[in-house]
């Protein structure tokens, strides 16, 4: 179990570039498992840049890119004698790009790279783990690996590559009277994911296997996304996916289905 609390300030950088944001602040990280409970506190600096084009008539972003870079240093507050529970520093990065050049109308390719690097040799509990279903966040690192279980891979160094070919399927544009649920359209996607981690992976024998960055895990699949409006103003996406995990050591089934609900507009 991990609890993270942070407080940040955002200096006014609009006069430099309207797409650029800086932030700095403090963070508290509380982690507990069967072995020990640890408390760390420290500071971070973060910079983000986002220049992604999505007009009102676009099904999804069509062109542009976003970038996040973050550095944080956390000091042990619980007086642990074990050095693997001591101070540590991390660099976190995320890059997302969209491109529709040479593609049919309303088709686009999305590529996303997320990375975490921990400079000290500390316990894996201070690293990160993978997600199994897509999320709405564009800027934040997701470490998405579809077709496997959430949290199946964890470590102090991790990187993922997500590729998606997105295309429209059908414009529904329908509702029922004044019912606060409106279906806009259905789009599709062909997706592929790659994950590398320095840490552990939970295999089909229900044991943790030590992994290095040279031990990549792969998956591929297809998705159908239904975009709706709920309560007259809230955009909600329903994503149904069929995925094929390719690294059979970590997958019990050759085909995995998943349903993700994305909420935005708050």
Residue pairs with C-beta under 8 A, 6 or more apart in sequence:
1 31
1 32
1 33
2 29
2 30
2 31
2 32
2 125
3 29
3 30
3 31
4 27
4 28
4 29
4 30
5 27
5 28
6 25
6 26
6 27
6 28
6 44
7 25
7 26
8 23
8 24
8 25
8 44
8 46
9 23
9 24
9 25
10 21
10 22
10 23
11 22
11 23
13 20
13 21
13 22
17 49
19 49
19 50
19 51
20 47
20 48
20 49
21 47
21 48
21 49
21 50
22 45
22 46
22 47
23 45
23 46
23 47
24 43
24 44
24 45
24 46
25 43
25 44
26 41
26 42
26 43
26 44
27 41
27 42
27 43
27 44
27 72
27 74
28 39
28 40
28 41
29 39
29 40
29 41
29 74
29 126
30 37
30 38
30 39
30 40
31 37
31 38
31 40
31 125
31 126
32 38
33 125
36 80
36 82
36 85
37 78
38 76
38 78
38 80
38 85
38 125
39 76
39 77
39 78
40 74
40 75
40 76
40 77
40 87
40 88
40 126
41 74
41 75
41 77
42 72
42 73
42 74
42 75
43 72
43 73
44 70
44 71
44 72
44 73
45 70
45 71
45 72
46 68
46 69
46 70
46 71
47 68
47 69
47 70
48 66
48 67
48 68
48 69
48 139
49 66
49 67
50 64
50 66
50 67
50 138
50 139
51 64
51 65
51 66
52 61
52 63
52 64
52 65
52 66
52 96
52 98
52 138
53 61
53 62
53 63
53 64
53 98
54 60
54 61
54 62
55 62
58 106
59 106
59 166
59 168
59 185
59 187
59 227
60 98
60 108
60 110
60 166
60 187
61 98
61 108
61 110
61 138
62 98
62 100
62 106
62 108
63 98
63 99
63 100
63 101
63 108
64 97
64 98
65 95
65 96
65 97
65 98
66 94
66 95
66 96
66 97
66 138
66 139
67 93
67 94
67 95
67 96
68 92
68 93
68 94
68 95
68 139
68 140
68 141
69 91
69 92
69 93
70 91
70 92
70 93
71 89
71 90
71 91
71 92
72 89
72 90
72 92
73 87
73 88
73 89
74 87
74 88
74 89
74 90
74 126
75 87
76 85
76 86
76 87
78 85
80 86
83 122
84 121
84 122
84 123
85 122
85 123
86 120
86 122
87 120
88 118
88 119
88 120
88 122
88 126
89 118
89 119
89 120
90 116
90 117
90 118
90 119
90 126
91 115
91 116
91 117
91 119
92 115
92 116
92 117
92 141
93 113
93 114
93 115
93 141
94 112
94 113
94 114
94 115
94 139
94 140
94 141
94 142
95 112
95 113
96 110
96 111
96 112
96 113
96 138
96 139
97 110
97 111
97 112
98 108
98 109
98 110
99 108
99 109
99 111
100 106
100 107
100 108
100 109
103 109
104 167
106 167
106 168
107 165
107 166
107 167
107 168
108 165
108 166
109 163
109 164
109 165
109 166
110 162
110 163
110 164
110 166
111 161
111 162
111 163
111 164
112 142
112 144
112 160
112 161
112 162
113 159
113 160
113 161
113 162
114 141
114 142
114 143
114 144
114 158
114 159
114 160
114 162
115 141
115 158
115 159
115 160
116 127
116 128
116 141
116 143
116 156
116 157
116 158
116 159
117 157
118 126
118 127
118 156
118 157
121 156
122 156
123 156
124 154
124 155
124 156
124 199
124 200
126 156
127 154
127 155
127 156
127 157
127 158
127 199
128 141
128 143
128 154
128 155
128 158
129 143
129 150
129 151
129 152
129 153
129 154
130 143
130 144
130 145
130 148
130 150
130 151
130 152
130 153
130 154
130 158
130 160
130 195
130 197
131 142
131 143
131 144
131 145
131 150
132 144
132 145
132 146
132 147
132 148
132 149
132 150
132 152
132 258
133 144
133 146
133 150
133 239
133 241
133 258
133 259
133 260
134 142
134 144
134 146
134 223
134 239
134 241
134 260
134 262
135 142
135 144
135 260
135 262
136 237
136 262
136 263
136 264
142 160
142 162
143 158
143 160
143 195
144 160
144 162
144 193
145 152
145 153
145 160
145 193
145 195
145 217
145 219
146 191
146 193
146 219
146 221
146 241
146 243
146 256
146 258
147 193
147 219
147 220
147 221
147 243
147 244
147 245
147 251
147 256
148 217
148 219
148 245
148 250
148 251
148 256
149 202
152 201
152 202
152 250
153 195
153 197
153 199
153 200
153 201
153 202
153 211
153 217
153 250
154 197
154 199
154 200
155 197
155 198
155 199
155 200
155 211
156 198
156 199
157 197
157 198
157 199
157 213
158 195
158 196
158 197
158 198
158 199
159 195
159 196
159 197
159 213
160 193
160 194
160 195
160 196
161 193
161 194
162 191
162 192
162 193
163 191
163 192
163 193
164 189
164 190
164 191
164 223
165 189
165 190
165 191
166 187
166 188
166 189
167 187
167 188
167 189
168 185
168 186
168 187
168 188
169 185
169 186
169 187
169 188
169 224
170 185
170 186
171 184
171 185
172 183
172 184
172 185
172 186
173 183
173 184
173 185
174 182
174 183
175 181
175 182
175 183
180 230
180 231
180 232
181 228
181 229
181 230
182 228
182 229
182 230
182 232
183 226
183 227
183 228
184 227
184 228
184 229
185 226
185 227
186 224
186 225
186 226
186 227
187 224
187 225
187 227
188 222
188 223
188 224
188 225
189 222
189 223
189 224
189 225
190 220
190 221
190 222
191 220
191 221
191 222
191 223
191 241
191 243
192 218
192 219
192 220
192 221
193 218
193 219
193 220
194 216
194 217
194 218
195 216
195 217
196 213
196 214
196 215
196 216
196 217
197 211
197 213
197 215
198 211
198 212
198 213
199 210
199 211
200 208
200 209
200 210
200 211
201 208
201 209
201 211
201 215
201 217
201 250
202 208
202 209
202 250
203 209
203 249
203 250
204 248
204 249
204 250
204 251
204 252
209 249
216 247
217 245
217 246
217 247
217 250
218 245
218 246
218 247
219 243
219 244
219 245
219 246
219 247
220 243
220 244
220 246
221 241
221 242
221 243
221 244
222 241
222 242
223 239
223 240
223 241
223 242
224 239
224 240
224 241
225 237
225 238
225 239
226 237
226 238
226 239
226 240
227 235
227 236
227 237
228 235
228 236
228 237
228 238
229 235
229 236
230 236
233 265
234 263
234 264
234 265
234 266
235 263
235 264
235 265
236 261
236 262
236 263
236 264
237 260
237 261
237 262
237 264
238 259
238 260
238 261
238 262
239 258
239 259
239 260
239 261
239 262
240 257
240 258
240 259
241 257
241 258
241 259
241 260
242 255
242 256
242 257
243 255
243 256
243 257
243 258
244 254
244 255
244 256
245 251
245 253
245 254
245 256
248 254
